[in-house]
Amino acid sequence: MAKQSAFMAKIQKAQALRELQAQRVARAYQLDMVTLALGRMGWREKKFREFDEVLTQVANEYGRDIIADSKQDADLWYTKDTIDRELKQYVGGLFVPYDERYTWTVID
Protein backbone atom coordinates (compact mmCIF):
# COMPACT_ATOMS: atom_id res chain seq x y z
CA MET A 1 0.00 0.00 0.00
CA ALA A 2 1.37 3.40 -0.97
CA LYS A 3 2.01 6.03 1.63
CA GLN A 4 -0.55 8.83 1.72
CA SER A 5 0.69 12.12 0.28
CA ALA A 6 1.18 15.08 2.58
CA PHE A 7 -1.31 17.04 0.45
CA MET A 8 -4.01 14.39 0.87
CA ALA A 9 -3.35 14.18 4.61
CA LYS A 10 -3.73 17.97 4.84
CA ILE A 11 -7.05 17.84 2.95
CA GLN A 12 -8.37 15.07 5.22
CA LYS A 13 -7.29 16.95 8.36
CA ALA A 14 -9.05 20.10 7.12
CA GLN A 15 -12.21 18.09 6.36
CA ALA A 16 -12.18 16.53 9.83
CA LEU A 17 -11.82 19.99 11.36
CA ARG A 18 -14.76 21.31 9.31
CA GLU A 19 -16.88 18.38 10.47
CA LEU A 20 -16.05 19.08 14.13
CA GLN A 21 -16.85 22.75 13.66
CA ALA A 22 -20.17 21.86 12.01
CA GLN A 23 -21.02 19.61 14.95
CA ARG A 24 -20.27 22.39 17.43
CA VAL A 25 -22.34 24.93 15.49
CA ALA A 26 -25.25 22.48 15.19
CA ARG A 27 -25.10 21.74 18.92
CA ALA A 28 -25.00 25.45 19.81
CA TYR A 29 -27.93 26.17 17.49
CA GLN A 30 -30.00 23.34 18.96
CA LEU A 31 -29.27 24.52 22.51
CA ASP A 32 -30.26 28.06 21.49
CA MET A 33 -33.57 26.73 20.19
CA VAL A 34 -34.18 24.74 23.40
CA THR A 35 -33.32 27.82 25.47
CA LEU A 36 -35.66 30.02 23.46
CA ALA A 37 -38.49 27.48 23.72
CA LEU A 38 -38.04 27.16 27.48
CA GLY A 39 -37.85 30.94 27.79
CA ARG A 40 -41.16 31.23 25.95
CA MET A 41 -42.57 28.74 28.46
CA GLY A 42 -41.63 31.10 31.29
CA TRP A 43 -38.17 29.87 32.27
CA ARG A 44 -35.80 32.52 33.59
CA GLU A 45 -32.30 32.61 35.04
CA LYS A 46 -33.07 30.62 38.22
CA LYS A 47 -34.62 27.71 36.28
CA PHE A 48 -31.82 27.78 33.71
CA ARG A 49 -29.21 27.56 36.49
CA GLU A 50 -31.05 24.56 37.96
CA PHE A 51 -31.31 23.02 34.48
CA ASP A 52 -27.58 23.49 33.92
CA GLU A 53 -26.78 21.72 37.20
CA VAL A 54 -29.07 18.78 36.45
CA LEU A 55 -27.86 18.56 32.84
CA THR A 56 -24.27 18.37 34.07
CA GLN A 57 -25.20 15.61 36.54
CA VAL A 58 -27.03 13.60 33.87
CA ALA A 59 -24.24 14.03 31.29
CA ASN A 60 -21.61 12.97 33.81
CA GLU A 61 -23.68 9.97 34.94
CA TYR A 62 -24.33 8.70 31.42
CA GLY A 63 -20.78 9.55 30.36
CA ARG A 64 -19.45 7.25 33.09
CA ASP A 65 -21.96 4.56 32.04
CA ILE A 66 -20.86 4.79 28.40
CA ILE A 67 -17.19 4.49 29.32
CA ALA A 68 -17.84 1.50 31.60
CA ASP A 69 -20.20 -0.17 29.12
CA SER A 70 -17.84 0.32 26.16
CA LYS A 71 -15.17 -1.75 27.91
CA GLN A 72 -17.43 -4.80 27.63
CA ASP A 73 -19.82 -3.97 24.79
CA ALA A 74 -18.88 -1.87 21.76
CA ASP A 75 -22.58 -1.57 20.84
CA LEU A 76 -23.47 -0.06 24.24
CA TRP A 77 -26.65 -2.15 24.61
CA TYR A 78 -26.94 -1.54 28.37
CA THR A 79 -26.42 2.22 28.09
CA LYS A 80 -28.83 2.56 25.15
CA ASP A 81 -31.48 0.61 27.04
CA THR A 82 -30.98 2.65 30.21
CA ILE A 83 -31.26 5.96 28.33
CA ASP A 84 -34.31 4.75 26.40
CA ARG A 85 -36.12 3.56 29.53
CA GLU A 86 -35.59 6.89 31.28
CA LEU A 87 -36.57 8.94 28.23
CA LYS A 88 -39.70 6.86 27.64
CA GLN A 89 -41.00 7.47 31.15
CA TYR A 90 -40.83 11.23 30.52
CA VAL A 91 -42.06 11.51 26.93
CA GLY A 92 -44.53 8.62 26.68
CA GLY A 93 -45.97 8.32 23.18
CA LEU A 94 -43.41 10.74 21.75
CA PHE A 95 -40.63 8.22 22.43
CA VAL A 96 -38.32 7.21 19.56
CA PRO A 97 -35.80 4.36 20.17
CA TYR A 98 -32.10 5.19 20.51
CA ASP A 99 -31.01 3.66 17.21
CA GLU A 100 -33.64 5.69 15.35
CA ARG A 101 -32.73 8.92 17.13
CA TYR A 102 -29.05 8.39 16.31
CA THR A 103 -29.37 7.10 12.75
CA TRP A 104 -26.36 8.02 10.65
CA THR A 105 -27.37 8.80 7.11
CA VAL A 106 -24.73 8.95 4.40
CA ILE A 107 -25.45 11.67 1.89
CA ASP A 108 -24.00 11.21 -1.58
Phi, psi and omega in degrees: 000133182285149178288141180291139180290154178298324179297314180294320178298320179296318179297315180294321178296317179297320179296318179297321178295317177299320179295318177296318179296318179298320178297316180296316180296316179298318179295316180298317179299313181298318178294324175300316181295319177297316180298316178297317179297314179295323176299318178294337178273005175105359179293142176225188190310314183301314180293322179294324176296315178298316178301316180299318179296313181292319178301317178298317179299313182296314180298319178294316180300308181289330175299315177297319179298317181297316180297313180296315182296321184293340178289337182246336187215105182296337181273353177056041183302316182296312182297315179302315181296319180296315178297314181300316180298317181292316179300316184299324180292337179269324189255350177055238184293348177277356185297137174233128183302152183313307185295336174280322179294328184251032178294134178257114181256127177271126180256125179273000000 
